[in-house]
């Protein structure tokens, strides 16, 4: 199966309709640069923002701008100054419930569900409940027919690429230790997905 193809407009529209029906806001943009502009339109100045590990965010320079611009209260900057041995619980709390969580997902189903795989699980608490504002930047090539295809995409396509990235970045491989399937969001306007009609991330 080809996991790097942008689906038809009809499929994209069905996906958007079903995501919205499941409580996820959707903004559609043509390319990554438009997606980046949209992210910063959604982030208030001085907001507390946690950037989750994401090839998509890194590719677009979103993580770097949030961390380095000085316009935001970047959680990663705070975490970098803390001691994991003596402040581990406080660090976990900061990462689990930031005001804004910005990241991506690994698969989106036509029936309106989002799938996120993780080794540590560190980004999942914020996505599930902890953050009052979640922003996902998602390349439309991640749209799949259903949850089964989403899981297959993660194991067959995403994991090998993430494993190679992790070995290069951290010296150790990756594993799908935890898998989140978000079927529906109960809180109105909590999650916004910026769907990009361009291949971004994996």
Buried (B, 14 or more C-beta within 10 A) or exposed (E): EEBEEBBEEEBBEBBBBBBEEBBBBBBBBEEBEBBBEBBBEBBEEEBBBBBBBBBBBBBBEBBEBBBEEEBBBBBBEBBEEEEEEEBEEEBBEBBBBBBBBBBBBBBBBBBBBBBBBBBEEBBBBBBBBBBBBBBBBBBBBBBBEEBEBBBBBBEEBBBEBBBEBBEEEEEEBBBBEBBBEBEEBEEEEBBBBBBBBBBBBB
